[in-house]
Amino acid sequence: MIFNKKHESMFIKINDVSYEVSNEYDNAIYAGCGLIRVSKEGKWGLINLMGEAVCEAKYDIIRKFDGPYAMVGILNQEVPISENVKAS
């Protein structure tokens, strides 16, 4: 569910429970794993269901969680690959 800031605060509904999202954010989308993707000034971050920042809004993209992981990205920047990852 996506909400756009139009009022003093936003609410996001997850499993019939509404959670308040601070009006400091422009958009809110449930990401899974009890976290909400939020945008601020064009960048994305994560907050928990209590509204506490888990990851500051500095990414161009944060995808929905797949298990305990989510893909994040910064456009037009080189990102180092972990030594544990093998390119095919």
C-alpha positions in Angstrom: 0.0 0.0 0.0 1.4 3.4 -1.0 0.5 6.7 0.7 1.3 10.2 -0.5 1.8 13.1 1.9 -1.3 15.3 1.7 -2.1 15.8 5.4 -0.3 16.4 8.6 0.6 12.7 8.9 0.2 9.6 6.8 -1.2 6.2 7.8 -0.3 2.9 6.3 -2.5 -0.1 6.8 -0.9 -3.5 7.3 -3.0 -6.6 8.1 -5.9 -4.4 9.3 -3.7 -2.4 11.6 -2.9 1.3 10.8 0.5 2.7 11.5 1.3 6.4 11.5 4.1 7.7 9.3 5.7 11.1 10.2 4.9 13.9 7.8 8.6 14.5 7.4 8.4 11.8 4.7 6.8 12.3 1.2 5.7 8.7 0.5 5.4 5.4 2.4 5.2 1.8 1.1 5.2 -1.4 3.2 8.4 -3.2 2.4 7.8 -6.4 4.4 9.6 -7.8 7.5 8.0 -5.1 9.6 9.6 -2.3 7.7 8.2 0.6 5.7 10.0 2.2 2.8 9.8 6.0 3.1 10.9 8.8 0.7 12.3 12.1 1.7 13.5 14.7 -0.9 13.6 12.0 -3.6 15.6 9.5 -1.7 14.4 6.3 0.0 15.0 4.9 3.5 13.4 2.5 6.0 11.5 2.9 9.2 10.1 0.3 11.5 6.4 0.1 12.5 7.1 2.3 15.5 8.3 5.1 13.1 11.9 4.8 14.1 14.5 5.2 11.3 16.3 1.9 10.5 18.1 3.2 7.4 18.4 6.8 6.5 16.8 8.1 3.3 19.8 8.0 1.0 19.0 5.5 -1.7 17.5 6.0 -5.1 15.7 2.7 -4.9 14.7 0.1 -2.2 12.8 -2.9 -3.4 10.4 -5.0 -1.4 12.0 -7.5 1.0 12.5 -11.1 -0.3 12.9 -13.0 2.9 15.3 -11.1 5.1 16.9 -9.2 2.2 16.0 -6.1 0.1 17.8 -4.8 -2.9 18.9 -1.1 -2.5 20.6 1.1 -5.0 22.2 4.4 -5.7 21.9 5.4 -9.4 25.0 6.5 -11.4 27.5 5.3 -8.8 29.8 2.3 -8.8 29.1 -0.1 -6.0 31.8 -2.5 -4.9 31.0 -6.2 -5.1 31.6 -8.3 -2.0 34.6 -10.6 -2.2 32.2 -13.4 -1.2 30.2 -12.9 -4.4 31.3 -14.6 -7.6 30.4 -13.0 -10.9 29.2 -15.5 -13.5 
